[in-house]
Amino acid sequence: MTSFKIDSTGTRPDLEPSSRLTETLSVVITAWRRQQFLAEALGSVLSDSGLPVEVVVVADFVNQDLERQVRGRGGKWILSHERGLGAMTAEGVRSASGSLIAFLDDDDLFDPHRLDYVRSVFYEDADLGFFHNGHIKFGHGDLPPFRSTTLGSPRLRIPPSRRTESDCESIWTDGAGYNGSSIVMRRTVLEPHLRELAEIRRGVPPYLFYRAWCSPTALVMDSLPLTAVRMHDSNMTPTLFQGRRARFRRLASIGIDLSVDAERILGFLPHDCWSVPLRQMSSMGEILAVATDAERSSRHLPSAALELIRRRRIWLPRWPLISLALIGAIWPRGARILFKRLIWRGGENGIESS
């Protein structure tokens, strides 16, 4: 395993430009419906070694100052009219020229040493197709507390010849299907599937993980926290910065899209692949559909509720969804009434999430 030690000046003397680090690297940044964090994200795309890093920004807005900054460093700015995050991501990958593609959300940051570290990991492992590192969280206005060394970070490698349910569950539990800003993929793994990626609405990280899982390449989970995830009140997914009702409102606003994405991913998985989180996302969509549509049949709600209790660790708000499912199975109108109470903006009391 490669380890980089950082000296007192903040540089790594053992990391010099050389032929062994010739993988070309592109960073695809998606900026969707907000631009206040993008300058910081751009500033975190660095290379200690001086090796080139291409920046590709895919944004749904015009910002001439930021565009000049991107083009001034030889990057590309794409004004996107797409509505889905998968389509924006696919646009960025098509425009990128690197053999390695790193992804960065506009509100997240890279450790200053991340890109050189990742480049070396891919160089040393010709079979590697998917890399996911750990992350730290920080509040808006704070500085992310990155570590000063990469020594001693555990790394799990799943070789191309091994695809077991236990391995899939293990690395998903460690975060492989979350946080796209921690993902780097070899271009050849993703490029044949860009049309499929463009159909993904919100669930880009789980798509990237499962697409790599189905490829004849190795996957690496590195615990080193090389990405900083910003916590703020406009995060797309629910966070602890929001109250319980606000978190549920946020989830309800994206739940149907995530459910559709889960069904798309399930469509290409082999039958023996571990897919509990995808089935839970699909069940969430079924429950929310009944809670918001009087014409929707409630006959699948009992099985949807059972799906949500199959796994102890779950990022979805388990008990509000199960409550909606059980009430809706008996009294669909009651589920719609409860749903309106859960998303009511007048207070923060309600069913506790878990």
C-alpha positions as CSV (number, residue, x, y, z in Angstrom):
1,M,0.0,0.0,0.0
2,T,1.3,3.4,-0.9
3,S,1.9,5.9,2.0
4,F,2.8,9.5,1.6
5,K,4.4,11.4,4.5
6,I,4.0,15.1,4.5
7,D,6.9,17.2,5.8
8,S,6.8,20.4,7.8
9,T,6.4,22.6,4.6
10,G,3.2,20.7,3.7
11,T,4.8,18.9,0.7
12,R,5.6,15.2,0.1
13,P,9.3,14.8,-0.9
14,D,8.7,11.2,-2.0
15,L,6.1,12.2,-4.6
16,E,7.9,13.5,-7.7
17,P,6.6,13.7,-11.3
18,S,7.7,10.5,-13.0
19,S,6.6,8.1,-15.6
20,R,5.1,5.9,-12.9
21,L,2.3,8.5,-12.4
22,T,1.3,9.0,-16.0
23,E,-2.4,8.3,-15.5
24,T,-4.2,11.4,-16.8
25,L,-6.8,12.7,-14.4
26,S,-10.0,14.8,-14.9
27,V,-12.2,16.2,-12.1
28,V,-15.8,16.5,-13.0
29,I,-17.6,19.0,-10.8
30,T,-21.4,19.2,-11.0
31,A,-23.1,22.4,-9.8
32,W,-26.8,22.1,-9.7
33,R,-29.1,25.0,-8.6
34,R,-26.5,26.7,-6.4
35,Q,-23.2,28.5,-7.0
36,Q,-22.1,29.9,-3.6
37,F,-19.7,27.1,-2.9
38,L,-18.2,26.4,-6.3
39,A,-15.2,28.7,-6.0
40,E,-14.0,26.8,-2.9
41,A,-14.5,23.5,-4.6
42,L,-12.4,24.7,-7.5
43,G,-9.7,25.9,-5.2
44,S,-9.4,22.4,-3.6
45,V,-8.5,20.8,-6.9
46,L,-4.7,20.7,-6.5
47,S,-1.7,18.6,-7.5
48,D,1.4,18.7,-5.3
49,S,3.5,17.0,-8.0
50,G,2.7,19.5,-10.7
51,L,1.2,16.8,-12.9
52,P,-1.7,18.2,-14.9
53,V,-5.3,17.9,-13.6
54,E,-8.2,18.7,-16.0
55,V,-11.2,20.4,-14.4
56,V,-14.6,20.1,-16.1
57,V,-17.4,22.0,-14.5
58,V,-21.0,21.2,-15.5
59,A,-23.3,23.9,-14.2
60,D,-26.9,24.9,-14.8
61,F,-26.2,28.6,-14.4
62,V,-24.0,31.3,-15.9
63,N,-21.1,32.8,-13.9
64,Q,-18.6,34.5,-16.0
65,D,-16.0,35.0,-13.3
66,L,-16.0,31.3,-12.3
67,E,-16.0,30.3,-16.0
68,R,-12.9,32.5,-16.6
69,Q,-11.2,30.9,-13.6
70,V,-11.9,27.4,-15.0
71,R,-10.8,28.2,-18.5
72,G,-7.8,30.0,-17.2
73,R,-6.4,26.8,-15.8
74,G,-7.1,24.9,-19.0
75,G,-10.4,23.5,-17.9
76,K,-13.9,23.3,-19.4
77,W,-17.1,25.0,-18.4
78,I,-20.3,23.3,-19.7
79,L,-23.6,25.1,-19.4
80,S,-26.1,22.3,-18.9
81,H,-29.8,22.3,-19.6
82,E,-30.3,18.8,-18.2
83,R,-32.5,18.4,-15.1
84,G,-31.0,15.2,-13.7
85,L,-27.7,14.8,-11.9
86,G,-26.9,11.7,-13.9
87,A,-27.3,13.5,-17.2
88,M,-25.0,16.3,-16.0
89,T,-22.4,13.9,-14.8
90,A,-22.5,12.0,-18.1
91,E,-22.0,15.4,-19.9
92,G,-18.9,16.0,-17.8
93,V,-17.4,12.6,-18.4
94,R,-18.0,12.9,-22.2
95,S,-16.1,16.2,-22.2
96,A,-13.3,15.0,-19.9
97,S,-10.1,13.7,-21.5
98,G,-8.6,11.9,-18.5
99,S,-8.1,8.2,-18.2
100,L,-9.2,8.6,-14.5
101,I,-12.4,10.5,-13.6
102,A,-12.7,12.0,-10.1
103,F,-16.1,13.4,-9.1
104,L,-16.7,16.4,-6.9
105,D,-19.9,18.0,-5.8
106,D,-19.9,21.8,-5.8
107,D,-20.2,22.0,-2.0
108,D,-17.5,19.6,-1.1
109,L,-13.7,19.9,-0.9
110,F,-10.7,17.7,-1.7
111,D,-7.7,17.2,0.6
112,P,-4.8,19.1,-1.1
113,H,-2.9,15.8,-1.5
114,R,-5.8,13.6,-2.6
115,L,-5.4,13.7,-6.4
116,D,-1.7,12.7,-6.4
117,Y,-2.4,10.0,-3.9
118,V,-5.3,8.6,-6.0
119,R,-3.2,8.8,-9.2
120,S,-0.5,6.7,-7.6
121,V,-3.0,4.1,-6.3
122,F,-4.3,3.6,-9.8
123,Y,-0.9,3.4,-11.3
124,E,0.2,0.7,-8.9
125,D,-3.0,-1.4,-9.6
126,A,-3.6,-1.9,-13.3
127,D,-6.8,-3.9,-12.5
128,L,-8.3,-1.1,-10.4
129,G,-11.5,0.4,-11.7
130,F,-13.2,2.0,-8.7
131,F,-11.7,3.9,-5.7
132,H,-13.5,5.3,-2.8
133,N,-11.9,7.1,0.1
134,G,-13.1,8.2,3.5
135,H,-14.5,11.6,4.3
136,I,-14.8,14.2,7.1
137,K,-17.8,16.5,7.7
138,F,-17.5,20.2,8.3
139,G,-19.9,23.1,8.8
140,H,-20.2,26.0,6.4
141,G,-17.7,28.6,7.4
142,D,-15.4,26.1,9.1
143,L,-12.1,24.7,7.9
144,P,-12.2,21.0,7.2
145,P,-9.8,19.2,9.7
146,F,-7.8,17.2,7.1
147,R,-5.1,14.9,8.5
148,S,-1.4,15.8,7.9
149,T,-0.3,12.3,6.9
150,T,-1.6,9.3,4.9
151,L,0.4,6.7,6.9
152,G,-1.5,3.8,8.4
153,S,-4.8,4.1,6.5
154,P,-6.5,0.7,6.1
155,R,-7.4,-0.3,2.6
156,L,-9.8,-3.0,1.4
157,R,-9.4,-4.3,-2.1
158,I,-12.0,-6.5,-3.9
159,P,-10.2,-8.2,-6.8
160,P,-11.9,-8.7,-10.2
161,S,-12.3,-12.4,-9.6
162,R,-14.2,-12.0,-6.3
163,R,-17.8,-10.8,-6.1
164,T,-19.5,-12.1,-3.0
165,E,-22.6,-10.8,-1.2
166,S,-20.7,-10.3,2.0
167,D,-18.0,-8.2,0.2
168,C,-20.7,-6.1,-1.4
169,E,-22.5,-5.5,1.8
170,S,-19.3,-4.8,3.7
171,I,-18.0,-2.1,1.3
172,W,-21.4,-0.5,0.9
173,T,-21.7,-0.3,4.7
174,D,-18.3,1.4,4.7
175,G,-19.7,4.0,2.3
176,A,-19.0,2.9,-1.2
177,G,-22.5,3.8,-2.5
178,Y,-22.5,7.2,-0.9
179,N,-20.7,10.5,-1.4
180,G,-19.8,10.9,-5.0
181,S,-17.0,13.3,-4.1
182,S,-15.0,10.3,-2.7
183,I,-15.2,8.3,-5.9
184,V,-12.7,8.0,-8.7
185,M,-13.2,5.6,-11.6
186,R,-11.2,4.4,-14.5
187,R,-12.8,5.9,-17.6
188,T,-13.0,2.6,-19.4
189,V,-15.3,1.2,-16.7
190,L,-17.9,4.0,-17.1
191,E,-17.6,5.2,-20.7
192,P,-19.7,2.3,-22.3
193,H,-22.6,3.2,-19.9
194,L,-22.9,7.0,-20.2
195,R,-26.3,6.8,-21.9
196,E,-27.5,4.7,-19.0
197,L,-25.9,7.1,-16.5
198,A,-27.7,10.0,-18.1
199,E,-31.0,8.3,-17.1
200,I,-30.2,8.5,-13.4
201,R,-32.1,11.4,-11.7
202,R,-30.4,11.7,-8.3
203,G,-28.7,8.5,-7.2
204,V,-25.4,8.9,-9.0
205,P,-23.1,7.5,-6.3
206,P,-25.0,4.2,-5.9
207,Y,-25.1,3.9,-9.7
208,L,-21.3,4.4,-10.0
209,F,-20.7,1.8,-7.3
210,Y,-22.9,-0.9,-8.7
211,R,-21.8,-0.3,-12.2
212,A,-18.2,-0.8,-11.1
213,W,-19.2,-3.9,-9.1
214,C,-20.5,-5.4,-12.3
215,S,-17.3,-4.7,-14.2
216,P,-14.3,-7.0,-14.5
217,T,-12.1,-4.6,-12.4
218,A,-11.0,-4.3,-8.8
219,L,-12.6,-2.0,-6.3
220,V,-10.7,-0.3,-3.4
221,M,-12.1,1.2,-0.2
222,D,-9.6,3.4,1.5
223,S,-10.4,4.7,4.9
224,L,-8.2,7.8,4.6
225,P,-10.4,10.9,4.8
226,L,-9.4,12.7,1.7
227,T,-12.8,14.4,1.0
228,A,-14.6,17.0,3.1
229,V,-18.4,17.0,3.0
230,R,-20.0,20.3,3.8
231,M,-23.0,20.3,6.0
232,H,-25.5,23.1,5.3
233,D,-29.2,23.7,5.1
234,S,-29.3,23.3,1.3
235,N,-27.8,19.8,1.1
236,M,-29.7,17.7,-1.4
237,T,-30.0,14.8,1.1
238,P,-31.3,15.1,4.7
239,T,-28.7,16.1,7.3
240,L,-28.6,16.7,11.0
241,F,-28.5,20.5,10.3
242,Q,-32.2,20.2,9.6
243,G,-35.0,19.4,12.0
244,R,-36.9,16.1,11.8
245,R,-39.7,17.5,9.7
246,A,-37.3,19.4,7.4
247,R,-35.3,16.2,6.9
248,F,-38.4,14.3,6.0
249,R,-39.5,17.0,3.6
250,R,-36.2,16.9,1.9
251,L,-36.4,13.1,1.6
252,A,-39.9,13.3,0.3
253,S,-38.8,15.8,-2.4
254,I,-36.2,13.3,-3.8
255,G,-37.7,10.0,-2.7
256,I,-39.6,9.2,-5.9
257,D,-36.5,10.0,-8.0
258,L,-34.3,7.8,-5.8
259,S,-36.8,5.0,-6.1
260,V,-36.8,5.2,-9.9
261,D,-33.0,5.2,-9.9
262,A,-32.9,2.2,-7.7
263,E,-35.2,0.3,-10.1
264,R,-32.8,1.2,-13.0
265,I,-29.8,-0.1,-11.1
266,L,-31.6,-3.3,-10.1
267,G,-32.3,-3.8,-13.8
268,F,-28.7,-4.5,-14.6
269,L,-27.6,-6.3,-11.5
270,P,-27.1,-10.1,-11.5
271,H,-29.7,-12.0,-9.5
272,D,-27.2,-13.0,-6.8
273,C,-25.9,-9.5,-6.1
274,W,-26.5,-8.0,-2.7
275,S,-29.0,-5.2,-3.3
276,V,-30.8,-4.5,0.0
277,P,-30.3,-0.7,-0.1
278,L,-31.7,-0.5,-3.6
279,R,-34.8,-2.5,-2.7
280,Q,-35.2,-0.3,0.3
281,M,-35.0,2.8,-1.9
282,S,-37.6,1.3,-4.2
283,S,-39.9,0.5,-1.3
284,M,-39.6,4.1,-0.1
285,G,-40.8,5.3,-3.5
286,E,-43.8,2.9,-3.3
287,I,-44.7,4.2,0.2
288,L,-44.4,7.9,-0.8
289,A,-46.4,7.3,-4.0
290,V,-49.4,5.9,-2.0
291,A,-49.0,8.8,0.5
292,T,-49.2,11.4,-2.2
293,D,-51.5,9.9,-4.8
294,A,-55.1,8.9,-4.1
295,E,-55.2,6.7,-7.2
296,R,-52.2,4.6,-6.2
297,S,-52.8,1.0,-5.1
298,S,-51.8,0.2,-1.5
299,R,-51.5,-3.6,-2.0
300,H,-47.6,-3.5,-2.0
301,L,-47.3,-1.5,1.2
302,P,-46.9,-4.5,3.6
303,S,-44.0,-5.9,1.7
304,A,-42.5,-2.4,1.4
305,A,-42.6,-2.0,5.2
306,L,-41.0,-5.4,5.6
307,E,-38.2,-4.4,3.2
308,L,-37.3,-1.4,5.4
309,I,-36.7,-3.6,8.5
310,R,-34.4,-6.1,6.7
311,R,-31.3,-4.3,7.7
312,R,-30.3,-2.7,11.0
313,R,-28.2,0.1,9.5
314,I,-30.3,2.2,7.2
315,W,-29.9,5.9,6.2
316,L,-33.6,6.3,5.4
317,P,-36.0,7.5,8.1
318,R,-37.2,4.0,8.9
319,W,-40.1,4.6,11.3
320,P,-41.9,7.5,9.5
321,L,-41.9,5.4,6.3
322,I,-43.0,2.2,8.1
323,S,-45.8,4.1,9.8
324,L,-47.0,5.4,6.5
325,A,-46.9,2.0,5.0
326,L,-48.8,0.2,7.8
327,I,-51.4,2.9,8.0
328,G,-51.7,3.1,4.2
329,A,-52.2,-0.6,3.9
330,I,-55.4,-0.3,6.0
331,W,-56.5,3.2,5.4
332,P,-54.8,4.9,2.4
333,R,-56.4,8.3,3.2
334,G,-55.0,8.1,6.7
335,A,-51.5,7.7,5.2
336,R,-52.0,10.9,3.1
337,I,-53.2,12.7,6.3
338,L,-50.1,11.5,8.2
339,F,-47.8,12.5,5.3
340,K,-49.2,16.0,5.3
341,R,-48.5,16.2,9.1
342,L,-45.0,14.9,8.6
343,I,-44.1,17.6,6.1
344,W,-46.0,20.4,7.8
345,R,-43.8,23.5,8.3
346,G,-45.4,24.7,11.4
347,G,-43.3,22.8,13.9
348,E,-40.6,20.2,14.5
349,N,-42.4,17.6,16.6
350,G,-43.3,14.4,14.9
351,I,-42.4,10.8,14.5
352,E,-38.8,10.2,15.4
353,S,-36.4,9.0,12.7
354,S,-33.9,6.3,13.2
